C-alpha cells in the first residue's frame, strides 16, 4: 500500500518535471515568445536544473540539448524508481536490461512529447471557439503551427472550419495507443520476466 502511494508520488513529480523541461525545450526550439506569463513560468520552474546542466552539456546550435536531456533523465529516473520499488534486482542485472531501461525512458519522453502537442492543439482548438484572443494564444499558435501546417497541406478547409487539429488529435491518440503504449508494455514485461 505504501509502495503504491510512493510510486504514485514519484511518477507524478517526475512526469510533471518532464513536462516542464520538454515544454521549455519545445518553446526554445519553436521560438515561442518568452514575454508571455506561461513561458516565463516554465523558465522559472526549470532554471534550478537547466542553468547548472547547461554548463556541462552545451547547446547544439538552436537545439538546447541540456533541457531535452533533463526531460529524458526524469523519465529514466522514473523507470529505475518504478523497477526498484517493485523489488527488481537492479544491481545484479545484465547489460541487456539497461538498454531496455534506457529505451523505456526514451519511450516515456516521446509519449509525453506527443501528449504536450496533443493537449496544446486541443486547448488551442477550444480557445479558438471560446476566446481566440486570450493571452496564451500566441504561445499555443507558435507551439502548434509547425504540426498543424504540415496537416493543412493534406487536409483542405471545409467551409470555414479547419479540420487539421481534429485529424492531428486522432493521429496522436492512435500513435500513443497503437505504437507507444504497446512498446512500453512489452519492454516492461521483458524487463520483469
Buried (B, 14 or more C-beta within 10 A) or exposed (E): EEEEEEBEEBEEEBBEBBBBBBBBBBBBBBEBEBEBEBBEEBBEBBEEBBEEBBEEBEEEEEEBBBBBBBBBBBBBBBBBBBBBBEEBEEEEBEEEBEEBBBBBBBBBBBBBBBBBBBBBBBBBBEBBEEEEEBEBBBBBBBBBBEBBEEBBEEBEEEEEEBEBBBBBBEBBEEBBEEBBEEBBEEBBEEBEE
